[in-house]
Amino acid sequence: MRTPFLIGGMLLAAAPALANDTTAELTTGGLTFVQTGDITMAEENLFLSRSQVKVDYVFINNSGKDVESTIAFPMPDVTGGSESDLDYGDPEADNFLGFSVVQDGKPIKPELQQRVFAGDIDRTDELLAAKIPLLPYSDKTSAALKKLPQDVKDRFVAEGLARVDEYDAGQGWQKDLTPAWTLRSAYWWKTTFPAGKPVKVSHRYKPSVGGTVAMAFIENGKPAYDYKDYVSRYCIDADFMKTAAKLEAKQKAGGPNYYEQWLSYILTTGANWSGPIGKFKLTIDKGKPQDFVSFCGKGVKKVGPTTFEMSATDFTPEKDMHVLFLTAAAE
């Protein structure tokens, strides 16, 4: 899934924004993702853009008997204290990305599991005991942290759950406790797969989009310190770097400032079903004709002014999808 190339106005390393359905089981520690030998993902049609994610599946039960299963859809991690410009949808809502499920034409209201981690340690119960909302980027979360007793604040900092930010907003130096934990979320629901019958499942949601105020992978026309990470994650290549260098030069001459936006999709959970994905189709929409994009893939074709498609049969996802957009700042 790493064949970089240039098509039209978009630079592609074409092959997330959030996750493939996977089978799961409920344990005392929450959801555990498992593999199934009974259900096949016959088709997946995935559409990614910065404004909407659409996923349509067709599943087939080949076991010869009806199978009841728990289906889980893991979301990208949300980590507090990031220095990047991140859009997490509605920070005051539990369903902060507006996630929806339709199965065979009927809406399903999924359950939402959320767990909080500091490092590799689950600290969910500590936050709940202190009555702290779990979503890091929330006014309610900030307000609740301010009300904590000092000894609890100190403990949260020591455990890596929070950090102390110091700043001067015109009223002297202030100290605020800022979330540093990682929130891991997964939607889940129970369903029955009838023997031999196709089951159609669709998801829609607003993706979580991250970004920077500039292009971090290039400096003065040369690869910056984290260039190798961008090559691995987004498959940027020499042609992409040439275009980025031209954009950087134009900016210095008074042209538009191009900055990064990122979209991620957890694709590898699609390998939890029986066998490979029978028919896989990926569509990525860059949004504006003057924008650029890079991601990893094979056989990508331009099908519209801003859209690109990749199709594969018997597809086994080996890595998650990460998409890099370069977009001009509004004047």
HELIX and SHEET records of a PDB file:
HELIX    1   1 THR A  124  ALA A  129  1                                   6    
HELIX    2   2 ASP A  139  LYS A  146  1                                   8    
HELIX    3   3 GLN A  150  ALA A  158  1                                   9    
HELIX    4   4 TYR A  227  TYR A  234  1                                   8    
HELIX    5   5 ALA A  238  LYS A  252  1                                  15    
HELIX    6   6 THR A  268  ASN A  272  5                                   5    
SHEET    1   A 2 PHE A   5  ILE A   7  0                                        
SHEET    2   A 2 MET A  10  LEU A  12 -1                                        
SHEET    1   B 5 GLY A  30  PHE A  33  0                                        
SHEET    2   B 5 THR A  22  THR A  27 -1                                        
SHEET    3   B 5 VAL A  67  PRO A  74 -1                                        
SHEET    4   B 5 THR A 182  PHE A 193 -1                                        
SHEET    5   B 5 VAL A  78  THR A  79 -1                                        
SHEET    1   C 6 GLY A  30  PHE A  33  0                                        
SHEET    2   C 6 THR A  22  THR A  27 -1                                        
SHEET    3   C 6 VAL A  67  PRO A  74 -1                                        
SHEET    4   C 6 THR A 182  PHE A 193 -1                                        
SHEET    5   C 6 GLU A 111  ALA A 118 -1                                        
SHEET    6   C 6 ILE A 121  ASP A 122 -1                                        
SHEET    1   D 8 LYS A 106  ILE A 108  0                                        
SHEET    2   D 8 SER A 100  GLN A 103 -1                                        
SHEET    3   D 8 PRO A 198  TYR A 205 -1                                        
SHEET    4   D 8 VAL A  53  ASN A  61 -1                                        
SHEET    5   D 8 ILE A  39  LEU A  48 -1                                        
SHEET    6   D 8 ILE A 277  ASP A 285  1                                        
SHEET    7   D 8 THR A 307  PHE A 315 -1                                        
SHEET    8   D 8 LYS A 301  LYS A 302 -1                                        
SHEET    1   E 2 ALA A 162  ASP A 168  0                                        
SHEET    2   E 2 TRP A 173  PRO A 179 -1                                        
SHEET    1   F 4 GLY A 210  GLY A 211  0                                        
SHEET    2   F 4 TYR A 258  TYR A 265 -1                                        
SHEET    3   F 4 MET A 321  ALA A 328 -1                                        
SHEET    4   F 4 PHE A 292  SER A 294 -1                                        
SHEET    1   G 2 ILE A 218  GLU A 219  0                                        
SHEET    2   G 2 LYS A 222  PRO A 223 -1                                        
END                                                                             
